[in-house]
Structures are given as structure tokens and as C-alpha cells.
Amino acid sequence: MAEEKCTILFVCTGNTCRSPMAEGLLKTKLAQLGLAEQFEVRSAGVAAYAGSPASMETRKVLLSHGLDYEDFRSSAASKYLLDESRYIFCLSNMHRQAIITEYPEYNEKILLVGEFLGTNEASDIADPYGQSEAAYKHVEQQLLGALDRIVPFIQEGSEHAPTL
């Protein structure tokens, strides 16, 4: 019998910039480490219009990592997606609060990506929507740094957020 994959969900606002970028970058990192078969990585938005493509700038960032996200389509954070996910990584505290308000039962599995930045305090990953390519590259660098800490965390299967 095949082992069930651990599902990771990234959540932002519209599911067109930060969360698909985090999804794609984590998929790439897991593949490079030979761990892709152990995880299912998804993304959603707390105010997403289902079916929207990833932003052009996000697609450019992911293409620079060898990922073609032309066919990506946004989805809303739903009870089904939240229920299926072992870890829910929010890109800002506002996203975390939006989920907890509507679905308080998922509080224990929600983490902030900013908790994994390696600083003394968690910070939000700023929304680059409508900004320059440099803003998207900044988000990319923040996500890559956070993912270096997220991968060991999800591998360990720990149920506790990292100590800041």
C-alpha cells in the first residue's frame, strides 16, 4: 500500500502571486532533494477569484527555476483544501486571521511563512501585486530563505511552529 502524501498548502490573498510562487518554489526544492513523492504542494487565496492565472511576474520567477506555470489557475481557500492539508502556511497574519475567523478548527495547523525567515520576529511577506519585477524578486528571495527552514520542519513532521 502506498504511503499517503503530506499535503502542504500556501495561502495568500488572490492566489496569483505569493502563494503560487511559494508552491512552485517548494515543489522545485522537494524535487531537487528527492522528496517530491512524499509531498503534495498546493496554494489558495482567502479572496481568490477561482480560475485566474498566476501573475506574469510570478510566472517569470518560476520559469527562472525551470517551472512553467502558464496553466496554473487560482483557487479559493476552501474547507476541503484546509481539511486535506497537514500544514497551512499563510503569507501574512491577515490570511491566518481570515482562515481562523471562518474555520477556527484549523488554527493548530496554520503557520506563518514569516516564522521561518530566521529573524527574531515573524513578519509578513509583502504582496508584490502591481509592483515592479524587483518586488517579485524580493519575495522570491524571502521565500527561498524560508523554504530552507520549512523543508526540515515538514520532514520532521513536527506539529509545533519553530521557536523565534
Order of alpha helices (4+ residues) and beta strands (2+ residues): beta-alpha-beta-alpha-alpha-beta-alpha-beta-alpha
